[in-house]
Amino acid sequence: MSTFERYLSVWVVLCIIAGVTLGYFLPGVFQAIGGSKIVQVNLPVAILIWLMIIPMLVKIDFAALGQVREHWRGIGVTLFINWGVKPFSVAALATVVGVLVEVPVMLSVVKIVNASVVKIVNASKAWYERSPAVQRNGQALTWW
């Protein structure tokens, strides 16, 4: 693991502290940045999310996409959770507990869901590692 990856939690906390501090001392600048929207989508958030996603997309073995049918269980679970459960659970949580409480609660929910997904992945590890794409590249695909 690189130094950046090893201390990722520290970097995140430092960035949060820096953001809150800058927002306190320069509220007008951050209100202007936060107000930049197109079709109700906050542009800074959209740009930063893409900056987080692109490195993961680069690691995908696109040649292995032809073998998607072999991994239907994992893909099915991912699609169901992302499109069938998350939108409704987040909306319900925001309605019930409010926006300020939503973030720590959702982080806990994500941790629980990730632990469940890890169990599912570990349970299916044998058939996944036998796939030709994993054997060819020596690593797991990163689409989920």
C-alpha positions in Angstrom: 0.0 0.0 0.0 1.2 3.5 -0.8 1.5 6.2 1.9 -1.6 7.9 0.5 -3.7 4.7 0.7 -2.3 3.8 4.1 -3.3 7.2 5.6 -6.5 7.8 3.5 -8.7 8.3 6.6 -6.3 10.9 7.9 -6.4 12.8 4.6 -10.2 12.7 4.5 -10.4 14.1 8.1 -7.9 16.8 7.3 -9.8 17.8 4.1 -13.1 17.9 6.1 -11.4 20.2 8.7 -9.9 22.4 6.0 -13.3 22.6 4.2 -15.2 23.5 7.3 -12.5 26.1 8.3 -12.4 27.7 4.9 -16.2 27.7 4.8 -16.3 29.5 8.1 -13.8 32.2 7.1 -14.9 32.6 3.4 -18.6 31.9 3.4 -19.4 33.9 0.3 -16.9 32.0 -1.8 -18.3 28.7 -0.8 -21.9 29.8 -1.2 -21.1 30.9 -4.7 -19.4 27.6 -5.5 -22.3 25.6 -3.8 -24.9 27.6 -5.8 -23.5 26.6 -9.2 -26.1 24.1 -10.5 -27.3 22.8 -13.8 -30.7 21.1 -13.8 -30.6 20.9 -10.0 -27.2 19.1 -10.1 -24.4 20.8 -8.0 -21.5 21.1 -10.4 -18.6 20.9 -7.9 -20.1 17.7 -6.5 -20.6 16.2 -9.9 -17.1 17.0 -11.0 -15.6 15.6 -7.8 -17.6 12.4 -8.1 -16.4 11.9 -11.6 -12.8 12.5 -10.4 -13.3 9.7 -7.9 -14.9 7.3 -10.4 -12.5 7.7 -13.3 -9.6 5.9 -11.7 -11.8 2.9 -11.0 -13.1 2.9 -14.6 -9.5 2.9 -15.9 -8.8 -0.4 -14.0 -11.7 -2.3 -15.7 -10.7 -5.0 -18.0 -13.0 -4.1 -20.9 -12.1 -7.3 -22.8 -13.7 -9.3 -19.9 -17.0 -7.6 -20.4 -17.9 -10.3 -22.8 -17.9 -12.7 -19.8 -20.6 -10.7 -17.9 -23.0 -13.6 -18.2 -20.6 -15.8 -16.1 -20.9 -13.2 -13.2 -24.6 -12.7 -13.2 -25.0 -13.2 -9.4 -22.6 -10.5 -8.4 -23.8 -8.1 -11.1 -27.4 -8.8 -10.1 -26.8 -8.1 -6.4 -25.0 -4.9 -7.3 -27.7 -3.6 -9.6 -30.4 -4.6 -7.1 -28.7 -2.8 -4.2 -27.8 0.3 -6.2 -31.1 0.8 -8.0 -33.7 -1.1 -6.0 -32.6 -0.4 -2.4 -30.3 2.6 -2.1 -32.6 5.3 -3.6 -35.5 4.4 -1.4 -33.5 3.8 1.8 -31.6 7.1 1.4 -34.9 9.0 0.8 -36.5 7.3 3.8 -33.6 8.0 6.0 -33.4 11.6 5.0 -37.1 12.0 5.6 -37.0 10.3 9.0 -33.7 11.5 10.6 -32.8 14.6 8.7 -29.9 15.6 6.6 -27.4 16.3 9.4 -27.8 12.9 10.9 -28.0 11.1 7.5 -24.3 11.2 6.7 -23.0 9.3 9.8 -25.9 6.9 9.7 -25.4 6.2 5.9 -21.7 5.6 6.5 -22.7 3.0 9.1 -25.2 1.5 6.6 -22.5 1.5 3.9 -20.1 -0.3 6.2 -22.7 -3.0 7.0 -23.6 -3.4 3.3 -19.9 -3.6 2.3 -19.4 -6.3 4.9 -22.4 -8.2 3.5 -21.0 -7.8 -0.1 -17.6 -9.0 1.1 -19.3 -12.1 2.5 -21.1 -12.7 -0.8 -17.9 -12.1 -2.8 -15.9 -14.5 -0.5 -18.6 -17.1 -0.9 -18.4 -16.9 -4.6 -14.6 -16.4 -4.8 -13.9 -19.9 -6.1 -16.0 -19.6 -9.2 -14.9 -16.0 -9.7 -11.2 -16.9 -9.6 -11.7 -19.7 -12.1 -12.9 -17.2 -14.7 -10.6 -16.7 -17.7 -10.3 -12.9 -17.2 -9.1 -13.3 -13.7 -6.7 -16.0 -14.6 -5.4 -14.0 -17.5 -4.8 -10.8 -15.6 -4.1 -12.3 -12.2 -6.5 -9.9 -10.5 -10.2 -9.4 -9.9 -12.2 -7.1 -12.1 -13.2 -3.9 -10.4 -16.7 -3.2 -11.7 -18.3 -3.7 -8.3 
